Amino acid sequence: MSETTRTTQTPGAPEAAVAPSPAPSRLAERAAALDDADPLAGLRAAFVLDDTVYLDGNSLGALPAAVPARLADVVAREWGELRIRSWTESGWWTAPERVGDRIAPLVGAGPGRVVVGDSTSVNIFKALVAAVRLADAAEGADGDDGVTESPARDEILVDAATFPTDGYIAASAARLTGRTVRAVAMADLAAEVGPRTAVVLANHVDYRSGELYDLPALTAAAHAAGALIVWDLCHSAGALPVQLDADGADFAVGCGYKYLNGGPGAPAFLYVRGEHQGRFDSPLPGWNSHAEPFAMEAAYTPAEGAARGRVGTPDILSMLALESALEVWDGVDPQQVRAKSLALTDFFLECVSALLPDGAVSCVTPREHARRGSQVALRCEGAREVMAELIRRGVVGDFRQPDVLRFGFTPLYTSFGDALRAATVLAAVIDER
Ligand SMILES: Cc1ncc(COP(=O)(O)O)c(C=O)c1O
């Protein structure tokens, strides 16, 4: 395997294990020993899985076994029998904040800082426009229409390699708030943020390469320049420990359907820093974020706390599926999740090195632990067809343009045996080509 990533080591970061390739027969023993010693191995039974090697939890998490019965009860009893009474008697009305409080510890947020609802895309819009409004308020320059004339901080900085939705929404938020978007490489972000920056929109883990960025350092750099920062945690929430409160993040959003296993189209989450909550001016003020929703007042008075991030009627079936899915986290130590994630991706890379001919694939995911999320992205010729064949043979990852094979490792249910089987099948497919 050739290396296309930068080889610089993040200061203080432990070196990724680059063990000499053991004979392939030893890999099976290693996988078995690692699985035997895995303190999280028992959690696999909490998911509905089969013989497939499922390495696509970074796109759609597997189904937690408790969800079908919970959803059946929600539909048959809470909706079917209690009907509208469930808004209060079954706790539907308060679900967005309650489920937010369940996610909060996974992203290092105190209670009352996270609300669940809408898609990630919609929450990016809320966070970004609200962050620009906070920047305007800090300049003391917002006009009657909410758009500042010739603001000194006239740009929104966006990760140049961002997932597309973030870029599209940033462009629209910029037009609405009289800013321009400037795309910069994440590696240059700390140097590029400056006196003209109102807000930075950054990904914690790159969806394509799996590179992990330094959230505390980049947050500090944004603040040192007088800017606010919005983090997209889609590929880190549930995959590795995040400390939003401690690291000073202003806003953050993330998916419910990837590492949180909430199901297809599960609602997303929105984090608003405690000190910003009282001035959080949502660009989507619906009746659900009103202080007194049932007063049905013509004038809008925002609710206090996380509820201010709500918009309209929550998607209860999806939200309660997510709530049930989050129960698998009870008693799980996020540090153990991170340790297993790194061990899995190390082992997969080791198997790929041992089993594939040199040069057949190149790894775009950084080797250094401090710069690696919970996926491995390999570049290879004919990647689309290679992934289609892997899926036919029971190894499910995904393909991203132009030539990237993505393998997502979900520490709650992926085994070291899965990692070895994936590399073995990949070697066979590539060999046959
Ligand atoms: C990094 C990132 N941001 C945003 C999104 C979009 O999320 P949604 O489709 O839920 O709005 C995704 C979806 O995969 C993503 O990976």
The ligand as an SDF file (V2000), in Angstrom:
LIG
                    3D

 16 16  0  0  0  0  0  0  0  0999 V2000
  -20.5090   15.8400    6.9060 C   0  0  0  0  0  0  0  0  0  0  0  0
  -21.9620   15.8350    6.5410 C   0  0  0  0  0  0  0  0  0  0  0  0
  -22.6730   16.9610    6.6910 N   0  0  0  0  0  0  0  0  0  0  0  0
  -23.9780   17.0130    6.3730 C   0  0  0  0  0  0  0  0  0  0  0  0
  -24.6390   15.9140    5.8650 C   0  0  0  0  0  0  0  0  0  0  0  0
  -26.0720   16.0530    5.4230 C   0  0  0  0  0  0  0  0  0  0  0  0
  -26.9730   15.5920    6.3200 O   0  0  0  0  0  0  0  0  0  0  0  0
  -28.5500   15.6070    6.0300 P   0  0  0  0  0  0  0  0  0  0  0  0
  -28.7410   14.9150    4.7270 O   0  0  0  0  0  0  0  0  0  0  0  0
  -29.0780   14.7910    7.1650 O   0  0  0  0  0  0  0  0  0  0  0  0
  -29.0310   16.9850    6.0180 O   0  0  0  0  0  0  0  0  0  0  0  0
  -23.9400   14.7090    5.7220 C   0  0  0  0  0  0  0  0  0  0  0  0
  -24.6310   13.5070    5.2130 C   0  0  0  0  0  0  0  0  0  0  0  0
  -24.0750   12.4770    4.9400 O   0  0  0  0  0  0  0  0  0  0  0  0
  -22.5630   14.6770    6.0480 C   0  0  0  0  0  0  0  0  0  0  0  0
  -21.8380   13.5580    5.8910 O   0  0  0  0  0  0  0  0  0  0  0  0
  1  2  1  0
  2  3  1  0
  2 15  2  0
  3  4  2  0
  4  5  1  0
  5  6  1  0
  5 12  2  0
  6  7  1  0
  7  8  1  0
  8  9  2  0
  8 10  1  0
  8 11  1  0
 12 13  1  0
 12 15  1  0
 13 14  2  0
 15 16  1  0
M  END
$$$$
